[in-house]
Amino acid sequence: MKHVTRCLLVLVMLIVVALPAYLAAQTKAAQANPNEVLHIYKCNLIEGKTEAEAVEAAQLYLNALRQLDGGKNLKMKLLWPVAVNNLGEIDFHIILISPSFTEWGRMWDAYKDDTAAAKFEDLQGAADCNDSAVWESENIEAKK
């Protein structure tokens, strides 16, 4: 009986001590994402189209991209200039954010001309977004 009690006590102590440390490590790993991928498009509104039309089409585009393999965790931001020194002939940027190159690659491989996402490539005629670049982000912490 003493042997069983000791084993149970050891098991409880392991759970009490090891589980919080394990969960903390998992949380830290999830927060630090050095492989986040940013696919940034330079866009111009088509004459006669509004920002609201571009936003609505972008929402539909994101929904379609999330249906693709690897697109489930995809995020999107539209950047509208507020104060600009020299942006050139760009009205706004679309930023697709993928948590890893693995997921981005699976999504990109699944993206075909016959997928629902392809219908929204030009934001349903609201914008021309021909130029893009893929960027890897790196989190920078302030030095103490």
C-alpha angles and dihedrals in degrees: 000000000000089000092055091047092051092049092051091047091051091048092051091048091051091051093047094047105031103037097063091047091049093048092047091053091049092050092049091049091050092050096048105068108167093168099059110143124217118195104193122195126194109220141188124196114242111245110273094020123114134221088246091057091050091049092049092049090046090055090053090046091053090049090053093046091051089059091062122092105271094016099094094098096037117131129194135205130184115209117206116189117245104169116010134175099192118346094152119211096337122121097187146335131241115210119196110196121201122182094227144006088246093060093040090051093049090049093047092048090051092050106101134162091255096053123103089245092063090064089065099045092111090037088257092300094311096110145012110231104170101142121068143153134197115229134187114219126218123198114228121202122201114254116244 
